[in-house]
């Protein structure tokens, strides 16, 4: 899984601060990071540890990367 701008290597709490819309994407796949109080997991790990299908992982990656492109990043 590869996210633009090295976003996969950032803690989910930092990702949410910079890109709150990514929380909405994750919520659609029942990944509840928005309400997590710890928030130190890396974005790439958050997606990987939830036991999603490869198709869902691919869709999350595409949605997040498309969101970043739409923001000009």
N, CA, C and O of each residue as an XYZ file, in Angstrom:
292
protein
N       0.844     -1.159      0.000
C       0.000      0.000      0.000
C       0.898      1.232      0.000
O       1.807      1.369      0.818
N       0.613      2.114     -0.937
C       1.452      3.306     -1.056
C       0.578      4.551     -1.157
O      -0.222      4.703     -2.080
N       0.754      5.427     -0.190
C       0.007      6.683     -0.181
C       0.909      7.815     -0.645
O       2.112      7.816     -0.383
N       0.320      8.768     -1.329
C       1.074      9.928     -1.811
C       1.681     10.699     -0.646
O       1.162     10.683      0.470
N       2.786     11.370     -0.927
C       3.452     12.264      0.029
C       3.914     11.563      1.302
O       4.084     12.208      2.336
N       4.120     10.243      1.236
C       4.568      9.511      2.412
C       3.549      9.467      3.528
O       3.904      9.220      4.681
N       2.286      9.704      3.205
C       1.244      9.783      4.223
C       1.088      8.476      4.998
O       0.692      8.495      6.164
N       1.391      7.358      4.374
C       1.280      6.069      5.052
C       2.224      5.928      6.223
O       1.999      5.096      7.102
N       3.272      6.720      6.250
C       4.273      6.668      7.315
C       3.973      7.639      8.459
O       4.771      7.777      9.386
N       2.830      8.306      8.391
C       2.471      9.281      9.434
C       1.450      8.680     10.393
O       0.635      7.839     10.014
N       1.513      9.132     11.642
C       0.555      8.688     12.656
C      -0.847      9.132     12.258
O      -1.047     10.234     11.749
N      -1.810      8.252     12.502
C      -3.181      8.529     12.087
C      -3.718      9.820     12.709
O      -4.492     10.529     12.066
N      -3.328     10.138     13.933
C      -3.806     11.384     14.545
C      -3.313     12.601     13.769
O      -4.040     13.586     13.641
N      -2.097     12.546     13.253
C      -1.562     13.654     12.454
C      -2.247     13.732     11.094
O      -2.511     14.818     10.578
N      -2.528     12.569     10.526
C      -3.236     12.522      9.244
C      -4.615     13.165      9.398
O      -5.038     13.950      8.549
N      -5.307     12.830     10.475
C      -6.663     13.354     10.708
C      -6.671     14.867     10.904
O      -7.605     15.547     10.480
N      -5.636     15.387     11.542
C      -5.557     16.836     11.741
C      -5.381     17.539     10.397
O      -6.028     18.549     10.125
N      -4.504     16.996      9.568
C      -4.224     17.625      8.276
C      -5.302     17.348      7.232
O      -5.583     18.191      6.381
N      -5.900     16.167      7.304
C      -6.864     15.737      6.290
C      -8.072     15.066      6.954
O      -8.187     13.841      6.912
N      -8.959     15.832      7.558
C     -10.105     15.229      8.252
C     -10.990     14.377      7.336
O     -11.669     13.463      7.806
N     -10.986     14.667      6.058
C     -11.801     13.901      5.120
C     -11.342     12.442      5.035
O     -12.134     11.563      4.695
N     -10.078     12.184      5.339
C      -9.576     10.810      5.320
C     -10.275      9.995      6.405
O     -10.494      8.796      6.232
N     -10.621     10.623      7.502
C     -11.391      9.949      8.538
C     -12.733      9.477      8.010
O     -13.200      8.396      8.370
N     -13.353     10.276      7.163
C     -14.625      9.893      6.555
C     -14.449      8.685      5.640
O     -15.294      7.789      5.613
N     -13.359      8.666      4.899
C     -13.073      7.516      4.029
C     -12.911      6.263      4.874
O     -13.501      5.228      4.565
N     -12.120      6.343      5.935
C     -11.891      5.187      6.792
C     -13.186      4.737      7.469
O     -13.426      3.538      7.609
N     -14.005      5.673      7.882
C     -15.276      5.326      8.515
C     -16.179      4.520      7.591
O     -16.901      3.635      8.049
N     -16.146      4.814      6.306
C     -16.978      4.061      5.352
C     -16.593      2.589      5.307
O     -17.404      1.739      4.939
N     -15.353      2.292      5.683
C     -14.873      0.907      5.703
C     -14.832      0.350      7.128
O     -14.179     -0.656      7.403
N     -15.543      1.029      8.019
C     -15.664      0.620      9.422
C     -14.326      0.565     10.158
O     -14.098     -0.293     11.010
N     -13.447      1.508      9.802
C     -12.189      1.690     10.525
C     -12.387      2.920     11.398
O     -12.430      4.045     10.900
N     -12.506      2.700     12.700
C     -12.913      3.750     13.619
C     -11.793      4.594     14.191
O     -11.782      4.860     15.393
N     -10.870      5.012     13.383
C      -9.725      5.782     13.878
C     -10.091      7.187     14.314
O      -9.370      7.802     15.099
N     -11.181      7.690     13.824
C     -11.579      9.049     14.164
C     -11.814      9.177     15.663
O     -11.514     10.217     16.249
N     -12.345      8.137     16.287
C     -12.648      8.197     17.716
C     -11.548      7.602     18.588
O     -11.676      7.606     19.812
N     -10.485      7.095     18.001
C      -9.394      6.499     18.768
C      -8.694      7.575     19.588
O      -8.388      8.655     19.081
N      -8.448      7.278     20.838
C      -7.803      8.247     21.730
C      -6.279      8.153     21.701
O      -5.600      9.064     22.174
N      -5.733      7.066     21.152
C      -4.285      6.904     21.115
C      -3.728      7.555     19.855
O      -2.946      8.502     19.947
N      -4.115      7.068     18.689
C      -3.796      7.710     17.423
C      -2.360      7.663     16.971
O      -1.953      8.480     16.146
N      -1.567      6.720     17.489
C      -0.156      6.685     17.084
C       0.124      5.680     15.981
O       1.243      5.629     15.472
N      -0.864      4.880     15.599
C      -0.668      3.916     14.519
C      -0.399      4.660     13.217
O      -0.955      5.732     12.977
N       0.446      4.090     12.392
C       0.702      4.675     11.078
C      -0.493      4.395     10.175
O      -1.146      3.359     10.305
N      -0.774      5.308      9.271
C      -1.905      5.142      8.363
C      -1.836      3.803      7.636
O      -2.840      3.097      7.552
N      -0.673      3.446      7.114
C      -0.559      2.186      6.362
C      -0.877      0.988      7.251
O      -1.449      0.009      6.772
N      -0.524      1.043      8.523
C      -0.796     -0.059      9.448
C      -2.266     -0.104      9.832
O      -2.838     -1.183      9.988
N      -2.870      1.048      9.982
C      -4.285      1.125     10.330
C      -5.113      0.376      9.295
O      -6.021     -0.380      9.641
N      -4.798      0.588      8.043
C      -5.548     -0.076      6.984
C      -5.238     -1.572      6.985
O      -6.146     -2.389      6.831
N      -3.989     -1.934      7.155
C      -3.574     -3.337      7.062
C      -4.100     -4.204      8.208
O      -4.430     -5.369      7.984
N      -4.187     -3.675      9.416
C      -4.530     -4.515     10.565
C      -6.024     -4.778     10.724
O      -6.413     -5.551     11.600
N      -6.852     -4.175      9.924
C      -8.289     -4.347     10.089
C      -8.863     -5.527      9.311
O     -10.082     -5.697      9.267
N      -8.028     -6.326      8.710
C      -8.485     -7.552      8.059
C      -9.448     -7.319      6.906
O     -10.373     -8.103      6.691
N      -9.231     -6.255      6.178
C     -10.081     -5.958      5.030
C      -9.683     -6.814      3.838
O      -8.577     -7.351      3.785
N     -10.580     -6.931      2.902
C     -10.251     -7.636      1.662
C      -9.224     -6.803      0.888
O      -9.089     -5.597      1.099
N      -8.517     -7.469      0.003
C      -7.543     -6.743     -0.841
C      -8.264     -5.675     -1.668
O      -7.724     -4.597     -1.917
N      -9.478     -5.989     -2.084
C     -10.259     -5.025     -2.859
C     -10.546     -3.773     -2.041
O     -10.390     -2.658     -2.538
N     -10.968     -3.949     -0.779
C     -11.232     -2.792      0.072
C      -9.956     -2.010      0.359
O      -9.973     -0.779      0.349
N      -8.850     -2.705      0.614
C      -7.576     -2.003      0.839
C      -7.203     -1.173     -0.378
O      -6.776     -0.025     -0.252
N      -7.366     -1.760     -1.558
C      -7.060     -1.044     -2.800
C      -7.970      0.167     -2.955
O      -7.518      1.244     -3.345
N      -9.251     -0.010     -2.650
C     -10.195      1.110     -2.761
C      -9.855      2.233     -1.791
O      -9.945      3.407     -2.151
N      -9.465      1.890     -0.567
C      -9.069      2.917      0.403
C      -7.850      3.677     -0.111
O      -7.811      4.907     -0.079
N      -6.866      2.936     -0.580
C      -5.660      3.573     -1.123
C      -6.019      4.523     -2.257
O      -5.534      5.654     -2.292
N      -6.854      4.081     -3.174
C      -7.256      4.926     -4.305
C      -8.034      6.154     -3.841
O      -7.783      7.264     -4.311
N      -8.969      5.962     -2.928
C      -9.766      7.093     -2.441
C      -8.905      8.132     -1.741
O      -9.075      9.332     -1.956
N      -7.986      7.675     -0.907
C      -7.117      8.616     -0.197
C      -6.200      9.333     -1.168
O      -6.044     10.551     -1.092
N      -5.590      8.589     -2.081
C      -4.698      9.231     -3.049
C      -5.461     10.187     -3.964
O      -4.953     11.257     -4.299
N      -6.666      9.813     -4.369
C      -7.482     10.721     -5.190
C      -7.849     11.980     -4.414
O      -7.880     13.077     -4.972
N      -8.125     11.816     -3.134
C      -8.426     12.984     -2.294
C      -7.219     13.926     -2.241
O      -7.368     15.143     -2.353
N      -6.027     13.355     -2.069
C      -4.828     14.187     -2.026
C      -4.592     14.917     -3.337
O      -4.200     16.084     -3.340
N      -4.827     14.235     -4.450
C      -4.687     14.865     -5.757
C      -5.695     16.000     -5.899
O      -5.361     17.062     -6.423
N      -6.923     15.783     -5.438
C      -7.945     16.837     -5.540
C      -7.573     18.065     -4.710
O      -8.016     19.176     -5.002
N      -6.744     17.856     -3.660
C      -6.273     18.959     -2.818
C      -5.006     19.596     -3.397
O      -4.467     20.543     -2.825
N      -4.534     19.072     -4.538
C      -3.344     19.629     -5.162
C      -2.047     19.115     -4.587
O      -1.013     19.775     -4.687
N      -2.095     17.946     -3.988
C      -0.879     17.387     -3.366
C      -0.382     16.178     -4.109
O       0.627     15.588     -3.722
